[in-house]
Amino acid sequence: MATASARHILVSDEQQCLDIKKKIELGEMTFEEAARDHSLCPSGVKGGELGTFSQGQMVPEFDEVVFNDEVGVIHGPIKTQFGYHLLEVKERKI
């Protein structure tokens, strides 16, 4: 079964998600700092770390990115029923 490890930042607004992504890309803050300061998910206190999980454990929009898109880059905004996510796939084993 496919597994992956990832981290994410969850916010309620798409524009905020875009603004945070830009600040990370410009080096104004790290992913971990952004997660701690802005994420609505409890994982924010751990820098957005979600640990390792199997395909099908996360919502479909999340799974689509985690198990198909490039590893090591920041993806998003990704809209789910929870809000807007920035997502970084750290590792994937198919």
C-alpha positions in Angstrom: 0.0 0.0 0.0 1.2 3.5 -0.8 2.3 5.7 2.1 3.5 9.3 2.4 4.6 11.8 4.9 3.6 15.4 4.5 3.0 18.7 6.3 0.4 21.3 5.8 -1.0 24.7 6.8 -4.8 25.1 7.0 -6.4 28.5 6.8 -10.0 29.6 6.1 -9.3 32.0 3.3 -7.8 31.4 -0.1 -6.1 34.8 -0.3 -4.5 34.2 3.1 -3.2 30.9 1.8 -1.7 32.6 -1.2 -0.1 35.3 0.9 1.5 32.7 3.2 2.8 30.7 0.3 4.4 33.8 -1.2 6.1 34.7 2.1 7.5 31.2 2.4 8.7 31.2 -1.2 10.4 34.6 -0.7 12.1 33.3 2.5 10.3 35.7 4.8 9.2 32.8 7.0 9.7 29.1 7.1 7.0 26.5 6.5 7.2 25.6 10.2 6.9 29.2 11.4 3.9 29.8 9.1 2.2 26.6 10.3 2.7 27.6 14.0 1.5 31.1 13.4 -1.4 30.6 11.0 -2.6 27.0 10.8 -6.1 26.2 12.1 -5.1 22.5 12.3 -3.8 21.1 15.6 -0.7 20.0 13.6 0.3 23.6 13.4 2.1 23.4 16.8 4.3 20.7 15.2 5.1 22.9 12.2 2.3 21.3 10.2 3.7 17.8 10.4 1.1 15.1 9.6 3.5 12.1 10.0 3.2 9.1 7.7 -0.2 8.0 6.4 -1.7 5.6 3.8 -3.5 6.5 0.7 -7.2 6.9 1.4 -6.7 8.2 5.0 -7.0 11.8 4.0 -9.8 13.7 2.2 -9.7 13.0 -1.6 -8.4 16.5 -2.6 -5.4 16.0 -0.2 -4.8 12.4 -1.4 -4.7 13.5 -5.0 -1.8 15.9 -4.4 0.1 13.8 -1.9 0.1 10.6 -4.0 0.5 12.2 -7.5 2.3 15.6 -7.4 5.9 16.5 -6.9 7.7 15.7 -3.6 9.5 18.6 -1.8 7.6 21.5 -3.2 4.8 23.5 -1.7 1.4 22.9 -3.3 -1.7 24.9 -2.9 -4.0 26.5 -2.2 -5.9 23.2 -2.1 -9.6 23.6 -1.2 -11.2 20.9 1.0 -14.3 21.0 3.3 -12.0 22.2 6.1 -10.6 25.2 4.3 -7.5 26.0 2.2 -4.3 24.1 2.5 -0.7 24.6 1.7 0.8 21.1 1.4 4.4 19.8 1.2 4.9 16.1 0.4 8.1 15.1 2.3 8.3 11.5 1.2 6.2 9.0 -0.8 6.5 5.2 -1.1 4.3 3.5 -3.7 
